[in-house]
């Protein structure tokens, strides 16, 4: 039986339905030669096979935001993927990608949305600018590349913006570029919204030089002329290594004499935020969502705006809470019983900073497995309803498939809510499996 490839170009005005190229399970979209597939304001849903021959190109163009999703992840066999969205339009990843050729930026933004773009052996970024770039400041997605570096001189693997020079053989070296501001052990301080994990096979006595490139849009309120290079081996304790040279005009900071690599970013000696959020949580109370947050370093703040979303992509203001200089703790009871929440801290000059995103599902009728908050920084909750007593087995795996937690819990008839502490886990992507009485569910967890 021939499988059908559904191409849904639902462009009728007023339908409210987003156009999509839908590839069902078992179906194949196959291009040859230098074929170009242009998706104008169209989502790509791949549950089958999407294959491009060398020289082929897939372009996401048109206005608004589009997504790549599907059950087959990562989406690979892409030669060139071009971001050509109009204005501030975004291509939002709802699954991982593995381009084999160029990841090209013409216009618009690639929103990683907690996912990984793992560049193939011959793949590289091209064309990133201040207005067209890859980013993810909320969910921890990152770009990654692995290259063999033997006595590299000014090598920029994958064109990710980390330029390495060393007389030594680093061997197979993985470089990850993330876009979340880095914090210290007390959740204080800040960095530019770009960091690098540099992981060489040989990581001693390197005598290396590292140049970090950045965009002006990633400065995160820091004074550009004061940027220095900072290093961490555990992502919470940071050492200022200074700089050997830097240029605000060319947007780089460079440091030589590096003997080993780990996580690196750019920051300044004193980088306290105008307001430090020490807590932002959501909890259920009689079917209502209670939001609570605690602050420190309260200067220059005008007000708090609580924002709500059903998909963590499109946000709407739902409440304004006045800033009180003598108060460190705030609460608010939301009208919605299920969804994503974040806090916008509005400074007196009108600029805004955002909290982490939390999720709550407080409607009493929910019976299926619910996981929240996700992304998570501390305690992770799992709730569901069973009709009879059972035993639950939970396992948590890291992105490499290594088991980091395994536990069992007795379930009682009715609704059960369980907690799992994640504060000690490094930031990254994890997979949680929950199994009981023939039921099995797998959740992707983003640890901040």
Secondary structure, 3 states (H helix, E strand, C coil): CCCCCEEECCCCCCCCCCEEEEECCCCEEEECCCCEEEEECEEEEECCEEEECCCCEEEEEECCCEEEECCCCCEEEECEEEEEECCCCEEEECCCEEECCEEEEEEEEEECCCCEEECCCCCEEECCCCCEEEECCCCCCEEEEEEEEECCCCECHHHCCEEEECCCEEEEEEEEEECCCCCCCCCCCCCCCCEEEEEECCCCCCCEEEEEECCHHHCCCCCHHHCEEEEECCCCCCEEEECCEEECCCCEEEEEEECCCCEEEEECCCCCCCCEEEEEEEEEECCEEEEEEEEECCCCEEEEEEEEECCCCCCEEEEEEECCCCCCEEEEEECCCEEEEEEEEEECCCCEEECCCEEEECCCCCCCCEEECCCECCEEEEEEEECCCEEEEEEEEECCCCEEEEEEEEECCEEEEEEEECCCCCCEEEEEEEEECCEEEEEEEEEC
